[in-house]
């Protein structure tokens, strides 16, 4: 009996973990899946790749669970966060390339510096301003984007429905006060391997 309960819990945890936390939008996972321009199969593949990468990173070094953020879109892996030295950055890139199904890896991991509360607060403010601007702009589907800010540089990952939407997102990011650079990895729906019909 105990084995059946344990097996049930294990299967439940596995199934409930199939949709990554990064795919949860404003209205929850189900709505985000329905609105995502990627096919359901691609979304699941990306989620599995993200979970596999996170597991590999955590097994390598527990601190990576918190210090490294991953995003997978259409088999493309995006890495952000902080590490102690350049060797760690190279090892993480190597781990990302070892994930089955990976098409490319973009590593925007930075080498750690002394913590600055002022800089960190400014980065959070910049991210919040951009997210708010995107939510209120009817021409931008804000739930299709993830935004990170580090040292006044905005990193935007996502899928644009049109090239006009992609331009609009970049314009909104550049309008924000104190932004030094905008680094984008915005795919167009037409560039995806498999799209929803």
Biotite code that builds the C-alpha atoms (Angstrom):
import biotite.structure as struc

atoms = struc.array([
    struc.Atom([0.000, 0.000, 0.000], chain_id="A", res_id=1, res_name="UNK", atom_name="CA", element="C"),
    struc.Atom([2.811, 2.405, 0.918], chain_id="A", res_id=2, res_name="UNK", atom_name="CA", element="C"),
    struc.Atom([4.536, 1.650, -2.374], chain_id="A", res_id=3, res_name="UNK", atom_name="CA", element="C"),
    struc.Atom([1.367, 2.503, -4.333], chain_id="A", res_id=4, res_name="UNK", atom_name="CA", element="C"),
    struc.Atom([1.012, 5.817, -2.519], chain_id="A", res_id=5, res_name="UNK", atom_name="CA", element="C"),
    struc.Atom([4.680, 6.637, -3.084], chain_id="A", res_id=6, res_name="UNK", atom_name="CA", element="C"),
    struc.Atom([4.379, 5.710, -6.768], chain_id="A", res_id=7, res_name="UNK", atom_name="CA", element="C"),
    struc.Atom([1.217, 7.827, -7.116], chain_id="A", res_id=8, res_name="UNK", atom_name="CA", element="C"),
    struc.Atom([2.931, 10.839, -5.500], chain_id="A", res_id=9, res_name="UNK", atom_name="CA", element="C"),
    struc.Atom([5.989, 10.421, -7.703], chain_id="A", res_id=10, res_name="UNK", atom_name="CA", element="C"),
    struc.Atom([3.865, 10.271, -10.872], chain_id="A", res_id=11, res_name="UNK", atom_name="CA", element="C"),
    struc.Atom([1.772, 13.243, -9.705], chain_id="A", res_id=12, res_name="UNK", atom_name="CA", element="C"),
    struc.Atom([4.894, 15.338, -9.038], chain_id="A", res_id=13, res_name="UNK", atom_name="CA", element="C"),
    struc.Atom([6.348, 14.410, -12.401], chain_id="A", res_id=14, res_name="UNK", atom_name="CA", element="C"),
    struc.Atom([3.166, 15.240, -14.308], chain_id="A", res_id=15, res_name="UNK", atom_name="CA", element="C"),
    struc.Atom([2.529, 18.470, -12.430], chain_id="A", res_id=16, res_name="UNK", atom_name="CA", element="C"),
    struc.Atom([6.115, 19.507, -13.131], chain_id="A", res_id=17, res_name="UNK", atom_name="CA", element="C"),
    struc.Atom([5.814, 19.101, -16.910], chain_id="A", res_id=18, res_name="UNK", atom_name="CA", element="C"),
    struc.Atom([4.835, 22.711, -17.456], chain_id="A", res_id=19, res_name="UNK", atom_name="CA", element="C"),
    struc.Atom([7.676, 24.929, -16.297], chain_id="A", res_id=20, res_name="UNK", atom_name="CA", element="C"),
    struc.Atom([7.242, 27.748, -13.843], chain_id="A", res_id=21, res_name="UNK", atom_name="CA", element="C"),
    struc.Atom([8.467, 30.171, -16.496], chain_id="A", res_id=22, res_name="UNK", atom_name="CA", element="C"),
    struc.Atom([5.386, 29.413, -18.578], chain_id="A", res_id=23, res_name="UNK", atom_name="CA", element="C"),
    struc.Atom([2.964, 30.601, -15.901], chain_id="A", res_id=24, res_name="UNK", atom_name="CA", element="C"),
    struc.Atom([1.468, 33.911, -16.867], chain_id="A", res_id=25, res_name="UNK", atom_name="CA", element="C"),
    struc.Atom([-0.830, 36.444, -15.317], chain_id="A", res_id=26, res_name="UNK", atom_name="CA", element="C"),
    struc.Atom([-3.850, 34.133, -15.574], chain_id="A", res_id=27, res_name="UNK", atom_name="CA", element="C"),
    struc.Atom([-2.109, 30.842, -14.759], chain_id="A", res_id=28, res_name="UNK", atom_name="CA", element="C"),
    struc.Atom([-0.606, 27.954, -16.657], chain_id="A", res_id=29, res_name="UNK", atom_name="CA", element="C"),
    struc.Atom([-3.677, 26.809, -18.618], chain_id="A", res_id=30, res_name="UNK", atom_name="CA", element="C"),
    struc.Atom([-4.352, 30.208, -20.143], chain_id="A", res_id=31, res_name="UNK", atom_name="CA", element="C"),
    struc.Atom([-0.669, 30.750, -20.935], chain_id="A", res_id=32, res_name="UNK", atom_name="CA", element="C"),
    struc.Atom([-0.456, 27.407, -22.724], chain_id="A", res_id=33, res_name="UNK", atom_name="CA", element="C"),
    struc.Atom([-3.500, 28.301, -24.800], chain_id="A", res_id=34, res_name="UNK", atom_name="CA", element="C"),
    struc.Atom([-2.110, 31.745, -25.714], chain_id="A", res_id=35, res_name="UNK", atom_name="CA", element="C"),
    struc.Atom([1.486, 30.645, -26.357], chain_id="A", res_id=36, res_name="UNK", atom_name="CA", element="C"),
    struc.Atom([2.267, 30.667, -30.102], chain_id="A", res_id=37, res_name="UNK", atom_name="CA", element="C"),
    struc.Atom([4.423, 27.536, -29.777], chain_id="A", res_id=38, res_name="UNK", atom_name="CA", element="C"),
    struc.Atom([2.769, 24.164, -30.310], chain_id="A", res_id=39, res_name="UNK", atom_name="CA", element="C"),
    struc.Atom([1.911, 22.217, -27.155], chain_id="A", res_id=40, res_name="UNK", atom_name="CA", element="C"),
    struc.Atom([4.590, 19.668, -28.043], chain_id="A", res_id=41, res_name="UNK", atom_name="CA", element="C"),
    struc.Atom([7.232, 22.391, -28.345], chain_id="A", res_id=42, res_name="UNK", atom_name="CA", element="C"),
    struc.Atom([6.122, 23.909, -25.033], chain_id="A", res_id=43, res_name="UNK", atom_name="CA", element="C"),
    struc.Atom([6.471, 20.514, -23.337], chain_id="A", res_id=44, res_name="UNK", atom_name="CA", element="C"),
    struc.Atom([9.862, 19.875, -24.975], chain_id="A", res_id=45, res_name="UNK", atom_name="CA", element="C"),
    struc.Atom([11.103, 23.295, -23.857], chain_id="A", res_id=46, res_name="UNK", atom_name="CA", element="C"),
    struc.Atom([9.802, 22.721, -20.333], chain_id="A", res_id=47, res_name="UNK", atom_name="CA", element="C"),
    struc.Atom([11.503, 19.324, -20.101], chain_id="A", res_id=48, res_name="UNK", atom_name="CA", element="C"),
    struc.Atom([14.754, 20.794, -21.415], chain_id="A", res_id=49, res_name="UNK", atom_name="CA", element="C"),
    struc.Atom([14.549, 23.599, -18.842], chain_id="A", res_id=50, res_name="UNK", atom_name="CA", element="C"),
    struc.Atom([13.913, 21.159, -15.982], chain_id="A", res_id=51, res_name="UNK", atom_name="CA", element="C"),
    struc.Atom([16.744, 18.874, -17.152], chain_id="A", res_id=52, res_name="UNK", atom_name="CA", element="C"),
    struc.Atom([19.139, 21.818, -17.301], chain_id="A", res_id=53, res_name="UNK", atom_name="CA", element="C"),
    struc.Atom([18.074, 23.039, -13.865], chain_id="A", res_id=54, res_name="UNK", atom_name="CA", element="C"),
    struc.Atom([18.592, 19.523, -12.467], chain_id="A", res_id=55, res_name="UNK", atom_name="CA", element="C"),
    struc.Atom([22.076, 19.294, -14.030], chain_id="A", res_id=56, res_name="UNK", atom_name="CA", element="C"),
    struc.Atom([23.040, 22.716, -12.708], chain_id="A", res_id=57, res_name="UNK", atom_name="CA", element="C"),
    struc.Atom([21.765, 21.903, -9.213], chain_id="A", res_id=58, res_name="UNK", atom_name="CA", element="C"),
    struc.Atom([23.606, 18.571, -9.163], chain_id="A", res_id=59, res_name="UNK", atom_name="CA", element="C"),
    struc.Atom([26.793, 20.323, -10.244], chain_id="A", res_id=60, res_name="UNK", atom_name="CA", element="C"),
    struc.Atom([26.499, 23.055, -7.614], chain_id="A", res_id=61, res_name="UNK", atom_name="CA", element="C"),
    struc.Atom([23.506, 23.732, -5.340], chain_id="A", res_id=62, res_name="UNK", atom_name="CA", element="C"),
    struc.Atom([24.034, 27.508, -5.441], chain_id="A", res_id=63, res_name="UNK", atom_name="CA", element="C"),
    struc.Atom([23.191, 27.520, -9.172], chain_id="A", res_id=64, res_name="UNK", atom_name="CA", element="C"),
    struc.Atom([19.550, 26.801, -8.281], chain_id="A", res_id=65, res_name="UNK", atom_name="CA", element="C"),
    struc.Atom([19.280, 30.396, -7.050], chain_id="A", res_id=66, res_name="UNK", atom_name="CA", element="C"),
    struc.Atom([22.072, 32.219, -8.882], chain_id="A", res_id=67, res_name="UNK", atom_name="CA", element="C"),
    struc.Atom([21.359, 31.023, -12.460], chain_id="A", res_id=68, res_name="UNK", atom_name="CA", element="C"),
    struc.Atom([18.130, 31.650, -14.367], chain_id="A", res_id=69, res_name="UNK", atom_name="CA", element="C"),
    struc.Atom([17.277, 29.596, -17.426], chain_id="A", res_id=70, res_name="UNK", atom_name="CA", element="C"),
    struc.Atom([14.764, 30.099, -20.202], chain_id="A", res_id=71, res_name="UNK", atom_name="CA", element="C"),
    struc.Atom([14.137, 27.721, -23.111], chain_id="A", res_id=72, res_name="UNK", atom_name="CA", element="C"),
    struc.Atom([12.289, 28.844, -26.234], chain_id="A", res_id=73, res_name="UNK", atom_name="CA", element="C"),
    struc.Atom([11.985, 26.525, -29.215], chain_id="A", res_id=74, res_name="UNK", atom_name="CA", element="C"),
    struc.Atom([15.085, 24.581, -28.192], chain_id="A", res_id=75, res_name="UNK", atom_name="CA", element="C"),
    struc.Atom([17.135, 27.723, -27.626], chain_id="A", res_id=76, res_name="UNK", atom_name="CA", element="C"),
    struc.Atom([18.573, 28.068, -24.121], chain_id="A", res_id=77, res_name="UNK", atom_name="CA", element="C"),
    struc.Atom([19.090, 31.483, -22.527], chain_id="A", res_id=78, res_name="UNK", atom_name="CA", element="C"),
    struc.Atom([21.174, 31.776, -19.354], chain_id="A", res_id=79, res_name="UNK", atom_name="CA", element="C"),
    struc.Atom([21.390, 34.730, -16.961], chain_id="A", res_id=80, res_name="UNK", atom_name="CA", element="C"),
    struc.Atom([22.676, 35.191, -13.433], chain_id="A", res_id=81, res_name="UNK", atom_name="CA", element="C"),
    struc.Atom([25.961, 35.554, -11.586], chain_id="A", res_id=82, res_name="UNK", atom_name="CA", element="C"),
    struc.Atom([28.947, 33.295, -10.939], chain_id="A", res_id=83, res_name="UNK", atom_name="CA", element="C"),
    struc.Atom([32.213, 33.708, -9.050], chain_id="A", res_id=84, res_name="UNK", atom_name="CA", element="C"),
    struc.Atom([34.676, 33.266, -11.941], chain_id="A", res_id=85, res_name="UNK", atom_name="CA", element="C"),
    struc.Atom([34.860, 32.828, -15.741], chain_id="A", res_id=86, res_name="UNK", atom_name="CA", element="C"),
    struc.Atom([35.560, 29.083, -15.446], chain_id="A", res_id=87, res_name="UNK", atom_name="CA", element="C"),
    struc.Atom([32.132, 28.540, -13.878], chain_id="A", res_id=88, res_name="UNK", atom_name="CA", element="C"),
    struc.Atom([30.513, 30.434, -16.743], chain_id="A", res_id=89, res_name="UNK", atom_name="CA", element="C"),
    struc.Atom([32.189, 28.128, -19.271], chain_id="A", res_id=90, res_name="UNK", atom_name="CA", element="C"),
    struc.Atom([31.171, 24.993, -17.323], chain_id="A", res_id=91, res_name="UNK", atom_name="CA", element="C"),
    struc.Atom([27.530, 26.121, -17.244], chain_id="A", res_id=92, res_name="UNK", atom_name="CA", element="C"),
    struc.Atom([27.590, 26.774, -20.999], chain_id="A", res_id=93, res_name="UNK", atom_name="CA", element="C"),
    struc.Atom([28.990, 23.280, -21.545], chain_id="A", res_id=94, res_name="UNK", atom_name="CA", element="C"),
    struc.Atom([26.235, 21.760, -19.373], chain_id="A", res_id=95, res_name="UNK", atom_name="CA", element="C"),
    struc.Atom([23.588, 23.636, -21.371], chain_id="A", res_id=96, res_name="UNK", atom_name="CA", element="C"),
    struc.Atom([24.941, 22.277, -24.668], chain_id="A", res_id=97, res_name="UNK", atom_name="CA", element="C"),
    struc.Atom([24.725, 18.729, -23.260], chain_id="A", res_id=98, res_name="UNK", atom_name="CA", element="C"),
    struc.Atom([20.930, 18.940, -22.890], chain_id="A", res_id=99, res_name="UNK", atom_name="CA", element="C"),
    struc.Atom([19.157, 16.760, -25.439], chain_id="A", res_id=100, res_name="UNK", atom_name="CA", element="C"),
    struc.Atom([17.400, 18.763, -28.160], chain_id="A", res_id=101, res_name="UNK", atom_name="CA", element="C"),
    struc.Atom([19.268, 22.048, -27.653], chain_id="A", res_id=102, res_name="UNK", atom_name="CA", element="C"),
    struc.Atom([19.534, 24.201, -30.786], chain_id="A", res_id=103, res_name="UNK", atom_name="CA", element="C"),
    struc.Atom([21.568, 27.082, -29.363], chain_id="A", res_id=104, res_name="UNK", atom_name="CA", element="C"),
    struc.Atom([22.823, 28.523, -26.078], chain_id="A", res_id=105, res_name="UNK", atom_name="CA", element="C"),
    struc.Atom([23.022, 32.222, -25.279], chain_id="A", res_id=106, res_name="UNK", atom_name="CA", element="C"),
    struc.Atom([25.008, 32.832, -22.110], chain_id="A", res_id=107, res_name="UNK", atom_name="CA", element="C"),
    struc.Atom([24.466, 36.232, -20.489], chain_id="A", res_id=108, res_name="UNK", atom_name="CA", element="C"),
    struc.Atom([25.843, 35.130, -17.104], chain_id="A", res_id=109, res_name="UNK", atom_name="CA", element="C"),
    struc.Atom([27.901, 37.812, -15.389], chain_id="A", res_id=110, res_name="UNK", atom_name="CA", element="C"),
    struc.Atom([30.913, 37.454, -13.102], chain_id="A", res_id=111, res_name="UNK", atom_name="CA", element="C"),
    struc.Atom([29.931, 38.473, -9.549], chain_id="A", res_id=112, res_name="UNK", atom_name="CA", element="C"),
    struc.Atom([30.873, 41.766, -8.084], chain_id="A", res_id=113, res_name="UNK", atom_name="CA", element="C"),
    struc.Atom([30.354, 43.261, -4.656], chain_id="A", res_id=114, res_name="UNK", atom_name="CA", element="C"),
    struc.Atom([26.609, 43.525, -3.845], chain_id="A", res_id=115, res_name="UNK", atom_name="CA", element="C"),
    struc.Atom([25.053, 46.947, -4.177], chain_id="A", res_id=116, res_name="UNK", atom_name="CA", element="C"),
    struc.Atom([21.570, 47.461, -2.751], chain_id="A", res_id=117, res_name="UNK", atom_name="CA", element="C"),
    struc.Atom([21.150, 50.688, -4.728], chain_id="A", res_id=118, res_name="UNK", atom_name="CA", element="C"),
    struc.Atom([22.014, 48.998, -8.034], chain_id="A", res_id=119, res_name="UNK", atom_name="CA", element="C"),
    struc.Atom([19.829, 46.004, -7.252], chain_id="A", res_id=120, res_name="UNK", atom_name="CA", element="C"),
    struc.Atom([16.850, 48.226, -6.359], chain_id="A", res_id=121, res_name="UNK", atom_name="CA", element="C"),
    struc.Atom([17.335, 50.210, -9.585], chain_id="A", res_id=122, res_name="UNK", atom_name="CA", element="C"),
    struc.Atom([17.365, 46.969, -11.618], chain_id="A", res_id=123, res_name="UNK", atom_name="CA", element="C"),
    struc.Atom([14.100, 45.832, -10.001], chain_id="A", res_id=124, res_name="UNK", atom_name="CA", element="C"),
    struc.Atom([12.549, 49.234, -10.741], chain_id="A", res_id=125, res_name="UNK", atom_name="CA", element="C"),
    struc.Atom([13.606, 49.097, -14.404], chain_id="A", res_id=126, res_name="UNK", atom_name="CA", element="C"),
    struc.Atom([12.156, 45.585, -14.792], chain_id="A", res_id=127, res_name="UNK", atom_name="CA", element="C"),
    struc.Atom([8.885, 46.648, -13.158], chain_id="A", res_id=128, res_name="UNK", atom_name="CA", element="C"),
    struc.Atom([8.567, 49.722, -15.358], chain_id="A", res_id=129, res_name="UNK", atom_name="CA", element="C"),
    struc.Atom([9.045, 47.703, -18.545], chain_id="A", res_id=130, res_name="UNK", atom_name="CA", element="C"),
    struc.Atom([6.626, 44.954, -17.478], chain_id="A", res_id=131, res_name="UNK", atom_name="CA", element="C"),
    struc.Atom([3.993, 47.568, -16.632], chain_id="A", res_id=132, res_name="UNK", atom_name="CA", element="C"),
    struc.Atom([4.459, 49.389, -19.947], chain_id="A", res_id=133, res_name="UNK", atom_name="CA", element="C"),
    struc.Atom([4.132, 46.095, -21.850], chain_id="A", res_id=134, res_name="UNK", atom_name="CA", element="C"),
    struc.Atom([0.988, 45.057, -19.977], chain_id="A", res_id=135, res_name="UNK", atom_name="CA", element="C"),
    struc.Atom([-0.752, 48.360, -20.745], chain_id="A", res_id=136, res_name="UNK", atom_name="CA", element="C"),
    struc.Atom([0.262, 48.396, -24.420], chain_id="A", res_id=137, res_name="UNK", atom_name="CA", element="C"),
    struc.Atom([-2.495, 46.638, -26.405], chain_id="A", res_id=138, res_name="UNK", atom_name="CA", element="C"),
    struc.Atom([-0.081, 45.893, -29.259], chain_id="A", res_id=139, res_name="UNK", atom_name="CA", element="C"),
    struc.Atom([2.209, 43.786, -27.044], chain_id="A", res_id=140, res_name="UNK", atom_name="CA", element="C"),
    struc.Atom([1.371, 40.347, -25.694], chain_id="A", res_id=141, res_name="UNK", atom_name="CA", element="C"),
    struc.Atom([3.247, 40.788, -22.398], chain_id="A", res_id=142, res_name="UNK", atom_name="CA", element="C"),
    struc.Atom([2.758, 37.176, -21.272], chain_id="A", res_id=143, res_name="UNK", atom_name="CA", element="C"),
    struc.Atom([5.075, 36.031, -24.099], chain_id="A", res_id=144, res_name="UNK", atom_name="CA", element="C"),
    struc.Atom([8.120, 37.755, -22.573], chain_id="A", res_id=145, res_name="UNK", atom_name="CA", element="C"),
    struc.Atom([10.539, 37.278, -19.685], chain_id="A", res_id=146, res_name="UNK", atom_name="CA", element="C"),
    struc.Atom([12.571, 40.249, -18.518], chain_id="A", res_id=147, res_name="UNK", atom_name="CA", element="C"),
    struc.Atom([15.733, 40.397, -16.413], chain_id="A", res_id=148, res_name="UNK", atom_name="CA", element="C"),
    struc.Atom([17.723, 43.510, -15.567], chain_id="A", res_id=149, res_name="UNK", atom_name="CA", element="C"),
    struc.Atom([21.338, 43.528, -14.403], chain_id="A", res_id=150, res_name="UNK", atom_name="CA", element="C"),
    struc.Atom([23.427, 46.675, -13.934], chain_id="A", res_id=151, res_name="UNK", atom_name="CA", element="C"),
    struc.Atom([20.894, 48.790, -15.860], chain_id="A", res_id=152, res_name="UNK", atom_name="CA", element="C"),
    struc.Atom([20.971, 46.402, -18.837], chain_id="A", res_id=153, res_name="UNK", atom_name="CA", element="C"),
    struc.Atom([17.620, 44.865, -19.767], chain_id="A", res_id=154, res_name="UNK", atom_name="CA", element="C"),
    struc.Atom([17.572, 41.284, -21.076], chain_id="A", res_id=155, res_name="UNK", atom_name="CA", element="C"),
    struc.Atom([14.342, 40.439, -22.899], chain_id="A", res_id=156, res_name="UNK", atom_name="CA", element="C"),
    struc.Atom([13.483, 36.874, -23.932], chain_id="A", res_id=157, res_name="UNK", atom_name="CA", element="C"),
    struc.Atom([10.286, 35.964, -25.702], chain_id="A", res_id=158, res_name="UNK", atom_name="CA", element="C"),
    struc.Atom([8.192, 35.369, -28.768], chain_id="A", res_id=159, res_name="UNK", atom_name="CA", element="C"),
    struc.Atom([6.701, 38.226, -30.785], chain_id="A", res_id=160, res_name="UNK", atom_name="CA", element="C"),
    struc.Atom([3.653, 37.692, -32.951], chain_id="A", res_id=161, res_name="UNK", atom_name="CA", element="C"),
    struc.Atom([4.902, 40.261, -35.492], chain_id="A", res_id=162, res_name="UNK", atom_name="CA", element="C"),
    struc.Atom([8.050, 42.236, -36.229], chain_id="A", res_id=163, res_name="UNK", atom_name="CA", element="C"),
    struc.Atom([6.112, 45.386, -35.257], chain_id="A", res_id=164, res_name="UNK", atom_name="CA", element="C"),
    struc.Atom([5.490, 43.912, -31.806], chain_id="A", res_id=165, res_name="UNK", atom_name="CA", element="C"),
    struc.Atom([9.202, 43.120, -31.448], chain_id="A", res_id=166, res_name="UNK", atom_name="CA", element="C"),
    struc.Atom([10.106, 46.719, -32.387], chain_id="A", res_id=167, res_name="UNK", atom_name="CA", element="C"),
    struc.Atom([7.510, 48.063, -29.935], chain_id="A", res_id=168, res_name="UNK", atom_name="CA", element="C"),
    struc.Atom([8.953, 46.001, -27.050], chain_id="A", res_id=169, res_name="UNK", atom_name="CA", element="C"),
    struc.Atom([12.468, 47.267, -27.785], chain_id="A", res_id=170, res_name="UNK", atom_name="CA", element="C"),
    struc.Atom([11.204, 50.868, -28.048], chain_id="A", res_id=171, res_name="UNK", atom_name="CA", element="C"),
    struc.Atom([9.420, 50.564, -24.680], chain_id="A", res_id=172, res_name="UNK", atom_name="CA", element="C"),
    struc.Atom([12.613, 49.237, -23.071], chain_id="A", res_id=173, res_name="UNK", atom_name="CA", element="C"),
    struc.Atom([14.727, 52.072, -24.482], chain_id="A", res_id=174, res_name="UNK", atom_name="CA", element="C"),
    struc.Atom([12.282, 54.708, -23.176], chain_id="A", res_id=175, res_name="UNK", atom_name="CA", element="C"),
    struc.Atom([12.946, 53.767, -19.548], chain_id="A", res_id=176, res_name="UNK", atom_name="CA", element="C"),
    struc.Atom([15.099, 56.230, -17.634], chain_id="A", res_id=177, res_name="UNK", atom_name="CA", element="C"),
    struc.Atom([18.671, 55.078, -16.754], chain_id="A", res_id=178, res_name="UNK", atom_name="CA", element="C"),
    struc.Atom([18.676, 52.040, -19.063], chain_id="A", res_id=179, res_name="UNK", atom_name="CA", element="C"),
    struc.Atom([22.181, 51.606, -20.475], chain_id="A", res_id=180, res_name="UNK", atom_name="CA", element="C"),
    struc.Atom([21.534, 48.768, -22.916], chain_id="A", res_id=181, res_name="UNK", atom_name="CA", element="C"),
    struc.Atom([18.759, 46.503, -24.185], chain_id="A", res_id=182, res_name="UNK", atom_name="CA", element="C"),
    struc.Atom([19.774, 42.945, -25.068], chain_id="A", res_id=183, res_name="UNK", atom_name="CA", element="C"),
    struc.Atom([17.032, 40.995, -26.795], chain_id="A", res_id=184, res_name="UNK", atom_name="CA", element="C"),
    struc.Atom([16.418, 37.423, -27.784], chain_id="A", res_id=185, res_name="UNK", atom_name="CA", element="C"),
    struc.Atom([12.959, 37.877, -29.254], chain_id="A", res_id=186, res_name="UNK", atom_name="CA", element="C"),
    struc.Atom([11.884, 35.236, -31.745], chain_id="A", res_id=187, res_name="UNK", atom_name="CA", element="C"),
    struc.Atom([9.118, 35.795, -34.258], chain_id="A", res_id=188, res_name="UNK", atom_name="CA", element="C"),
    struc.Atom([6.312, 33.240, -34.404], chain_id="A", res_id=189, res_name="UNK", atom_name="CA", element="C"),
    struc.Atom([7.218, 32.562, -38.033], chain_id="A", res_id=190, res_name="UNK", atom_name="CA", element="C"),
    struc.Atom([10.774, 31.605, -36.943], chain_id="A", res_id=191, res_name="UNK", atom_name="CA", element="C"),
    struc.Atom([9.568, 28.799, -34.658], chain_id="A", res_id=192, res_name="UNK", atom_name="CA", element="C"),
    struc.Atom([10.122, 25.226, -35.795], chain_id="A", res_id=193, res_name="UNK", atom_name="CA", element="C"),
    struc.Atom([6.538, 24.197, -35.081], chain_id="A", res_id=194, res_name="UNK", atom_name="CA", element="C"),
    struc.Atom([3.719, 26.670, -34.696], chain_id="A", res_id=195, res_name="UNK", atom_name="CA", element="C"),
    struc.Atom([0.137, 26.314, -33.550], chain_id="A", res_id=196, res_name="UNK", atom_name="CA", element="C"),
    struc.Atom([-2.325, 25.980, -36.409], chain_id="A", res_id=197, res_name="UNK", atom_name="CA", element="C"),
])
